Amino acid sequence: MSFQAEAIRPHFPSLNMPAADGSLPIFLDNPAGTQVPLSVMQAVTQYYLTMNANSGGVFATSRRNDEMAGRTREAMADFLNASSASEIVIGPNMTSLSFSLSRSIARTLAPGDEIVLTRMDHDANVAPWLLIARENDLQVKWVDINTSDCTLDMGSLEEALSERVKVVATVQASNAVGTVNPIQQIAGMARAVGALHIVDAVQSAPHLPIDVQEMGCDFLLCSSYKFYGPHLGIMWGRQDLLDSLPAYKVRPAKDAAPNRWENGTPSYETWNGLLACLEYWESLGADFGDAILPQNDGAGRRWNMKRGVVAVRDYERQLVSALIDGLCAIPGVSIAGITDSARFNQRVPTVSMVKEGHKPDEIARYLADNHVYVWSGNYYAMEIMQRLNRPDGMVRIGIGQYNTMDEISKLLNFLDAL
Ligand SMILES: Cc1ncc(COP(=O)(O)O)c(C=O)c1O
């Protein structure tokens, strides 16, 4: 069976929470954060009932806590295809992990070393690097975008790379315009000059199967609240780097990776929620994956998660196709990014648009008044908005797995009527 949004919507109770006038919200704010299945909420409650304790104790609740933490790491390792659970660092959010990583790497760099950043990235993969550059006299080289289709200018990446470059930080999928970058190719280019490649996968993880071994990068960061889980950030890193880089930690904390990267007591209740979220993805593969990847290409859980993501990806492509066609038919609307359906494998279903005569904030408010939730502004993707000459930002419509064709039609009707 192919993916059916109607079949999974009952898992998400918040989709059915009516407004005062009885209307149901249409959640198209998914790139900013997704709704969660009931099983995730129940797992958080279950944690408090049965395993609420700090790590490392000798008694039952602490042991259950630690056993759960191990299982969460293992499930996350399968989701990303990490070679081991000890390559999975879990923190409060992607931005905090990005700051920890950049500060740690900074301690290995010398004045004059270079860092390559892109004009497409969310500031969480820009500002931490700009700050260490300023503090350590490092040079920053920028990779530009092609403004016509909002793809990365690979020529400018080529130009920026040299033996002096020590870090290349790139986003896998843009949170603003949805472009998916050729990460494997970029990882190869970074490796060829001996640089570390850091990938921001926050916006790809909900839409595309991720395989860190295939990608060839050195670090990859994402956030589970963008893929139907609780508010947490996850960092995968190559084991040798997690072991050898100078992490910032308190002295009594464990010195072995991944613990040395996890400062203080984690919000373990959300780890149990993350485990339930990953089990949810696994169930999607079992329910909808047959038509897509019939051959088991690896361990059962990883295979099911991957099939689940691919089923969702294919479904979301149908929706984004209808969305983009519909937007293109509305007078005065323009879209930043890829609009050619033959190239939808180069984008996630996140679409930024503007409508002539209306400020982005005004459009978002008008839609909110009609119970359609979208984002407006720069969504922290400052560089690309500057590059696209959009001082007021744009309106972002971000499709998730529970959205339906009917919801897209309603949105388009509202935009047409504006
Ligand atoms: C592409 C991208 N990177 C990083 C972040 C920051 O993630 P977090 O909120 O987990 O720090 C976001 C958040 O929207 C994002 O979209």
Ligand as a Chemical Component Dictionary entry (heavy atoms), coordinates in Angstrom:
data_LIG
# 
_chem_comp.id                   LIG 
_chem_comp.type                 NON-POLYMER 
_chem_comp.pdbx_formal_charge   0 
_chem_comp.three_letter_code    LIG 
# 
loop_
_chem_comp_atom.comp_id 
_chem_comp_atom.atom_id 
_chem_comp_atom.alt_atom_id 
_chem_comp_atom.type_symbol 
_chem_comp_atom.charge 
_chem_comp_atom.model_Cartn_x 
_chem_comp_atom.model_Cartn_y 
_chem_comp_atom.model_Cartn_z 
_chem_comp_atom.pdbx_ordinal 
LIG C1 C1 C 0 18.038 24.051 8.554  1  
LIG C2 C2 C 0 17.988 24.303 10.024 2  
LIG N1 N1 N 0 19.116 24.202 10.744 3  
LIG C3 C3 C 0 19.141 24.398 12.058 4  
LIG C4 C4 C 0 17.998 24.728 12.748 5  
LIG C5 C5 C 0 18.083 24.933 14.221 6  
LIG O1 O1 O 0 17.546 23.834 14.869 7  
LIG P1 P1 P 0 17.277 23.840 16.437 8  
LIG O2 O2 O 0 16.012 24.601 16.656 9  
LIG O3 O3 O 0 17.151 22.393 16.799 10 
LIG O4 O4 O 0 18.431 24.474 17.094 11 
LIG C6 C6 C 0 16.805 24.869 12.061 12 
LIG C7 C7 C 0 15.568 25.263 12.769 13 
LIG O5 O5 O 0 14.613 25.670 12.188 14 
LIG C8 C8 C 0 16.798 24.642 10.665 15 
LIG O6 O6 O 0 15.670 24.744 9.939  16 
# 
loop_
_chem_comp_bond.comp_id 
_chem_comp_bond.atom_id_1 
_chem_comp_bond.atom_id_2 
_chem_comp_bond.value_order 
_chem_comp_bond.pdbx_ordinal 
LIG C1 C2 SING 1  
LIG C2 N1 SING 2  
LIG C2 C8 DOUB 3  
LIG N1 C3 DOUB 4  
LIG C3 C4 SING 5  
LIG C4 C5 SING 6  
LIG C4 C6 DOUB 7  
LIG C5 O1 SING 8  
LIG O1 P1 SING 9  
LIG P1 O2 DOUB 10 
LIG P1 O3 SING 11 
LIG P1 O4 SING 12 
LIG C6 C7 SING 13 
LIG C6 C8 SING 14 
LIG C7 O5 DOUB 15 
LIG C8 O6 SING 16 
# 
